[in-house]
Protein backbone atom coordinates (compact mmCIF):
# COMPACT_ATOMS: atom_id res chain seq x y z
CA UNK A 1 0.00 0.00 0.00
CA UNK A 2 1.16 3.50 -0.62
CA UNK A 3 0.09 6.98 0.33
CA UNK A 4 1.35 10.51 0.20
CA UNK A 5 0.94 13.45 2.58
CA UNK A 6 1.44 17.03 1.53
CA UNK A 7 2.23 18.84 4.72
CA UNK A 8 0.89 22.26 3.74
CA UNK A 9 -2.47 22.93 2.13
CA UNK A 10 -1.46 26.50 1.31
CA UNK A 11 1.91 28.21 0.88
CA UNK A 12 2.33 31.90 0.25
CA UNK A 13 5.61 33.45 -0.90
CA UNK A 14 6.74 36.75 -2.33
CA UNK A 15 7.94 36.93 -5.91
CA UNK A 16 11.68 36.29 -6.09
CA UNK A 17 11.85 34.32 -2.82
CA UNK A 18 12.41 30.55 -2.54
CA UNK A 19 9.60 28.03 -2.74
CA UNK A 20 9.38 24.89 -0.59
CA UNK A 21 6.44 22.49 -0.95
CA UNK A 22 6.68 19.50 1.36
CA UNK A 23 5.70 15.92 0.61
CA UNK A 24 6.09 12.74 2.66
CA UNK A 25 5.30 9.34 1.23
CA UNK A 26 4.64 5.80 2.35
CA UNK A 27 5.20 2.84 0.09
CA UNK A 28 5.60 -0.91 0.49
CA UNK A 29 7.66 -1.03 -2.69
CA UNK A 30 10.39 1.05 -4.24
CA UNK A 31 8.39 4.14 -5.06
CA UNK A 32 8.13 6.29 -8.11
CA UNK A 33 7.38 9.87 -7.14
CA UNK A 34 6.02 12.72 -9.19
CA UNK A 35 5.15 16.37 -8.82
CA UNK A 36 2.34 17.75 -10.97
CA UNK A 37 1.08 21.31 -11.27
CA UNK A 38 -2.48 22.34 -12.04
CA UNK A 39 -3.31 25.86 -13.11
CA UNK A 40 -6.93 27.03 -12.78
CA UNK A 41 -9.30 25.30 -15.18
CA UNK A 42 -6.47 23.30 -16.68
CA UNK A 43 -5.36 19.70 -16.54
CA UNK A 44 -2.27 18.53 -14.70
CA UNK A 45 1.22 19.03 -16.04
CA UNK A 46 4.21 16.95 -14.98
CA UNK A 47 6.93 19.01 -13.28
CA UNK A 48 9.36 16.21 -12.50
CA UNK A 49 9.61 12.55 -11.56
CA UNK A 50 11.83 10.25 -9.51
CA UNK A 51 12.12 6.62 -10.62
CA UNK A 52 15.13 5.25 -8.67
CA UNK A 53 17.82 7.08 -10.60
CA UNK A 54 19.48 10.24 -9.27
CA UNK A 55 18.01 11.38 -5.96
CA UNK A 56 18.09 15.05 -6.96
CA UNK A 57 15.65 15.50 -9.77
CA UNK A 58 15.45 18.60 -11.92
CA UNK A 59 12.20 19.50 -13.61
CA UNK A 60 10.69 22.17 -15.76
CA UNK A 61 10.46 25.88 -14.94
CA UNK A 62 13.37 25.76 -12.48
CA UNK A 63 11.77 23.31 -10.04
CA UNK A 64 13.67 20.47 -8.45
CA UNK A 65 13.03 17.84 -5.80
CA UNK A 66 15.20 15.60 -3.67
CA UNK A 67 14.30 12.02 -2.82
CA UNK A 68 15.29 11.23 0.77
CA UNK A 69 14.58 7.62 1.59
CA UNK A 70 15.60 7.93 5.25
CA UNK A 71 13.07 10.72 5.72
CA UNK A 72 10.51 9.31 3.25
CA UNK A 73 10.30 12.77 1.75
CA UNK A 74 10.21 14.29 -1.72
CA UNK A 75 10.05 18.04 -1.21
CA UNK A 76 9.69 20.40 -4.17
CA UNK A 77 11.83 23.53 -4.31
CA UNK A 78 12.50 26.50 -6.53
CA UNK A 79 15.12 29.17 -5.80
CA UNK A 80 13.04 32.13 -6.94
CA UNK A 81 9.27 32.24 -7.27
CA UNK A 82 7.59 33.82 -10.26
CA UNK A 83 4.03 35.08 -10.45
CA UNK A 84 3.27 32.40 -13.03
CA UNK A 85 4.09 29.71 -10.45
CA UNK A 86 0.83 30.39 -8.62
CA UNK A 87 -1.12 27.14 -8.95
CA UNK A 88 -2.04 23.90 -7.19
CA UNK A 89 0.75 21.36 -6.79
CA UNK A 90 0.27 17.64 -6.31
CA UNK A 91 2.74 15.09 -5.03
CA UNK A 92 2.08 11.59 -6.36
CA UNK A 93 3.41 8.18 -5.37
CA UNK A 94 3.24 4.86 -7.11
CA UNK A 95 5.53 1.91 -7.67
CA UNK A 96 6.99 0.52 -10.84
CA UNK A 97 4.90 -2.63 -10.62
CA UNK A 98 1.77 -0.96 -9.31
CA UNK A 99 0.05 1.38 -11.65
CA UNK A 100 -2.26 2.79 -9.00
CA UNK A 101 -1.26 6.41 -8.52
CA UNK A 102 -1.95 8.00 -5.15
CA UNK A 103 -2.24 11.77 -5.10
CA UNK A 104 -1.62 14.07 -2.20
CA UNK A 105 -4.33 16.53 -1.22
CA UNK A 106 -2.51 19.31 -3.01
CA UNK A 107 -0.74 22.51 -1.97
CA UNK A 108 -2.00 25.81 -3.24
CA UNK A 109 0.91 28.16 -3.95
CA UNK A 110 0.23 31.88 -3.85
CA UNK A 111 2.88 34.29 -5.11
CA UNK A 112 2.64 37.88 -3.90
CA UNK A 113 4.10 40.73 -5.95
CA UNK B 1 1.21 17.32 -31.84
CA UNK B 2 -2.30 17.69 -30.45
CA UNK B 3 -2.75 17.14 -26.74
CA UNK B 4 -5.29 15.04 -24.90
CA UNK B 5 -8.80 16.18 -25.66
CA UNK B 6 -11.89 15.59 -23.59
CA UNK B 7 -15.49 16.11 -24.55
CA UNK B 8 -17.69 17.61 -23.42
CA UNK B 9 -15.93 20.18 -21.25
CA UNK B 10 -19.01 20.86 -19.14
CA UNK B 11 -22.04 18.73 -18.42
CA UNK B 12 -25.12 19.10 -16.23
CA UNK B 13 -27.20 16.05 -15.37
CA UNK B 14 -29.83 15.13 -12.82
CA UNK B 15 -29.77 12.36 -10.25
CA UNK B 16 -30.51 8.93 -11.66
CA UNK B 17 -29.37 9.75 -15.17
CA UNK B 18 -26.34 8.24 -16.82
CA UNK B 19 -23.48 10.04 -18.55
CA UNK B 20 -20.71 9.19 -21.01
CA UNK B 21 -17.47 11.15 -21.17
CA UNK B 22 -14.99 10.89 -24.01
CA UNK B 23 -11.21 11.12 -24.14
CA UNK B 24 -8.93 11.19 -27.16
CA UNK B 25 -5.31 10.49 -26.24
CA UNK B 26 -2.22 11.90 -27.86
CA UNK B 27 -1.50 10.17 -31.15
CA UNK B 28 0.59 7.05 -30.51
CA UNK B 29 -0.35 6.76 -26.86
CA UNK B 30 -1.96 3.46 -25.95
CA UNK B 31 -2.59 3.87 -22.24
CA UNK B 32 -5.51 5.98 -21.03
CA UNK B 33 -6.26 6.60 -17.36
CA UNK B 34 -9.23 8.31 -15.75
CA UNK B 35 -9.31 10.31 -12.53
CA UNK B 36 -11.99 12.00 -10.46
CA UNK B 37 -11.18 15.29 -8.76
CA UNK B 38 -13.42 16.70 -6.03
CA UNK B 39 -12.79 19.31 -3.32
CA UNK B 40 -13.49 16.77 -0.60
CA UNK B 41 -11.70 13.66 -1.86
CA UNK B 42 -9.06 15.25 -4.04
CA UNK B 43 -7.72 13.36 -7.03
CA UNK B 44 -8.61 9.70 -7.17
CA UNK B 45 -7.66 7.07 -9.74
CA UNK B 46 -10.62 5.45 -11.47
CA UNK B 47 -9.14 3.03 -13.99
CA UNK B 48 -6.60 2.57 -16.74
CA UNK B 49 -7.01 1.04 -20.18
CA UNK B 50 -4.30 -0.30 -22.43
CA UNK B 51 -4.91 -1.89 -25.82
CA UNK B 52 -8.66 -2.01 -25.22
CA UNK B 53 -8.29 -3.85 -21.90
CA UNK B 54 -8.82 -2.52 -18.42
CA UNK B 55 -5.49 -3.04 -16.74
CA UNK B 56 -5.94 -1.31 -13.39
CA UNK B 57 -8.91 -0.20 -11.37
CA UNK B 58 -9.32 2.12 -8.41
CA UNK B 59 -11.78 1.80 -5.58
CA UNK B 60 -14.99 3.01 -7.19
CA UNK B 61 -18.42 1.35 -7.39
CA UNK B 62 -19.53 -0.57 -10.44
CA UNK B 63 -21.59 2.41 -11.59
CA UNK B 64 -18.32 3.73 -12.98
CA UNK B 65 -17.20 1.90 -16.08
CA UNK B 66 -15.14 2.53 -19.14
CA UNK B 67 -13.90 1.16 -22.38
CA UNK B 68 -11.21 1.77 -24.93
CA UNK B 69 -11.50 1.49 -28.67
CA UNK B 70 -9.00 0.19 -31.19
CA UNK B 71 -7.86 3.74 -31.96
CA UNK B 72 -7.07 4.19 -28.22
CA UNK B 73 -9.92 6.64 -27.66
CA UNK B 74 -11.64 5.96 -24.38
CA UNK B 75 -15.03 6.55 -22.89
CA UNK B 76 -16.11 6.60 -19.28
CA UNK B 77 -19.67 5.92 -18.23
CA UNK B 78 -21.37 6.68 -14.95
CA UNK B 79 -24.81 5.19 -14.42
CA UNK B 80 -27.48 6.16 -11.88
CA UNK B 81 -25.82 9.47 -11.10
CA UNK B 82 -25.63 10.68 -7.52
CA UNK B 83 -25.04 14.19 -6.23
CA UNK B 84 -21.61 13.09 -5.03
CA UNK B 85 -20.55 12.29 -8.58
CA UNK B 86 -20.25 16.01 -9.28
CA UNK B 87 -16.58 16.43 -10.05
CA UNK B 88 -13.90 17.24 -12.57
CA UNK B 89 -13.09 14.09 -14.50
CA UNK B 90 -9.59 14.02 -15.90
CA UNK B 91 -8.22 11.77 -18.58
CA UNK B 92 -4.51 11.13 -19.07
CA UNK B 93 -2.59 9.25 -21.72
CA UNK B 94 0.88 7.74 -21.91
CA UNK B 95 2.83 5.81 -24.48
CA UNK B 96 3.07 2.27 -23.27
CA UNK B 97 3.09 1.48 -19.65
CA UNK B 98 0.69 2.65 -17.05
CA UNK B 99 0.82 5.67 -14.78
CA UNK B 100 3.35 4.08 -12.47
CA UNK B 101 6.42 4.71 -14.52
CA UNK B 102 5.52 6.64 -17.60
CA UNK B 103 4.82 10.33 -17.93
CA UNK B 104 1.15 10.98 -18.29
CA UNK B 105 -0.29 13.84 -20.27
CA UNK B 106 -3.54 15.19 -18.92
CA UNK B 107 -6.51 16.63 -20.71
CA UNK B 108 -8.36 19.74 -19.47
CA UNK B 109 -11.10 17.65 -17.89
CA UNK B 110 -14.87 17.40 -18.05
CA UNK B 111 -16.73 19.28 -15.32
CA UNK B 112 -19.80 17.21 -14.38
CA UNK B 113 -22.51 18.75 -12.24
CA UNK B 114 -25.28 16.53 -10.90
CA UNK B 115 -28.44 18.32 -9.75
Boltz contact constraints between the chains, C-beta under 6 A:
constraints:
  - contact:
      token1: [A, 32]
      token2: [B, 100]
      max_distance: 6.0
  - contact:
      token1: [A, 32]
      token2: [B, 101]
      max_distance: 6.0
  - contact:
      token1: [A, 43]
      token2: [B, 90]
      max_distance: 6.0
  - contact:
      token1: [A, 43]
      token2: [B, 106]
      max_distance: 6.0
  - contact:
      token1: [A, 43]
      token2: [B, 107]
      max_distance: 6.0
  - contact:
      token1: [A, 43]
      token2: [B, 108]
      max_distance: 6.0
  - contact:
      token1: [A, 43]
      token2: [B, 109]
      max_distance: 6.0
  - contact:
      token1: [A, 44]
      token2: [B, 106]
      max_distance: 6.0
  - contact:
      token1: [A, 46]
      token2: [B, 103]
      max_distance: 6.0
  - contact:
      token1: [A, 51]
      token2: [B, 101]
      max_distance: 6.0
  - contact:
      token1: [A, 94]
      token2: [B, 100]
      max_distance: 6.0
  - contact:
      token1: [A, 96]
      token2: [B, 100]
      max_distance: 6.0
  - contact:
      token1: [A, 96]
      token2: [B, 101]
      max_distance: 6.0
  - contact:
      token1: [A, 98]
      token2: [B, 100]
      max_distance: 6.0
  - contact:
      token1: [A, 99]
      token2: [B, 48]
      max_distance: 6.0
  - contact:
      token1: [A, 99]
      token2: [B, 56]
      max_distance: 6.0
  - contact:
      token1: [A, 99]
      token2: [B, 98]
      max_distance: 6.0
  - contact:
      token1: [A, 99]
      token2: [B, 99]
      max_distance: 6.0
  - contact:
      token1: [A, 99]
      token2: [B, 100]
      max_distance: 6.0
  - contact:
      token1: [A, 100]
      token2: [B, 45]
      max_distance: 6.0
  - contact:
      token1: [A, 100]
      token2: [B, 56]
      max_distance: 6.0
  - contact:
      token1: [A, 101]
      token2: [B, 45]
      max_distance: 6.0
  - contact:
      token1: [A, 101]
      token2: [B, 99]
      max_distance: 6.0
  - contact:
      token1: [A, 103]
      token2: [B, 42]
      max_distance: 6.0
  - contact:
      token1: [A, 103]
      token2: [B, 43]
      max_distance: 6.0
  - contact:
      token1: [A, 105]
      token2: [B, 42]
      max_distance: 6.0
